[in-house]
Amino acid sequence: MPTIYLIRHAQASFGKSDYDRLSPTGEQQAAVLGKALVARGVTPELVVSGSMRRHAQTAALAGFTPEVDKGFDEFDHEEIIVAHKPAYRRRAVMLADLARTGHPGRAFQQMFTAATERWTLGGDGYTETFTAFCDRSEAAVRRTAERLGKGETAVVFTSGGPIAAVVSRLVSGGDGVWSKLNPVTINTAITKVVSGRSGLTVVSYNEHGHLDGTELLSCR
């Protein structure tokens, strides 16, 4: 049956002014991913990615040239942060606040969790609502599945948010478990979805065995 491999991008440049670029660790992760897909015998008829630089870089370093489908783009994390704390429109203010805690990484995660919760609960101030984001993520996967013939395979390079949205809907029938899935998606992890008579089915989520035994494991 048709198979779709949803792959979260490799580690981006967290904490840098330009997040949407792979870090040195991310570049290594993407290369390891490419070898792992070859070892698994994955030879896709279709390769797709979102429009973000980190998606394209991950695909290229893994050995693929994707076509772009913006339906696989991540949500706008900067907008979500600013809607939660308007003062953080100035990045320097956010960084100073986080630094004062003594544990900036932990403080950022706590703040970001609260910001995304506000978004998922229907708060205002967003260009794209949480429901609209989940709708387009699901639509992108279904659009990809429709292009596959019997026994064909697609590899999709995307982000943790769209993957969590798709898995939440296919497993639970709604968006309620997105907030549990999204934070634990590993960089370059592989989620496998198959298309059969009963529709789309998730058969594996967040596989990252290709990073076991290395120092490359990351969630951010």
LINWO-V403849 format. One line per field, one symbol per residue. phi: phi as a letter, one per 30 degrees, with the letter a starting at -180 (. if undefined). burial: + if it has 9 or more other C-alpha atoms within 8 Angstrom, else -. A space follows every 50 residues. Layout:
BEGIN
phi=???
burial=???
END
This chain:
BEGIN
phi=.ebbcccdedeccdicdcddaddeddddedddeeddddddidbddbbbbd cdedddddddddjbcdccbddcddddddddddddbeddeceddddddddd dibedddddddddddddedddjdcjcdbddddddeddddddddddddcde idbbcbcbbddddddddedddciacdcedddedcdddidcccbccbdcjd bdcabidbddcdicccdacb
burial=-++++++++++++-----+++++-++++++++++++++-----+-+++++ +--+++++++++---+--+-++++-----+++++---+----+++--++- --++--++---+-+++++++-----+--++--++-+++++++-++--+-- -+++++++++++++++++++-+--+-++--++--++++++++++++---+ ++-+++-+--+-----+-+-
END
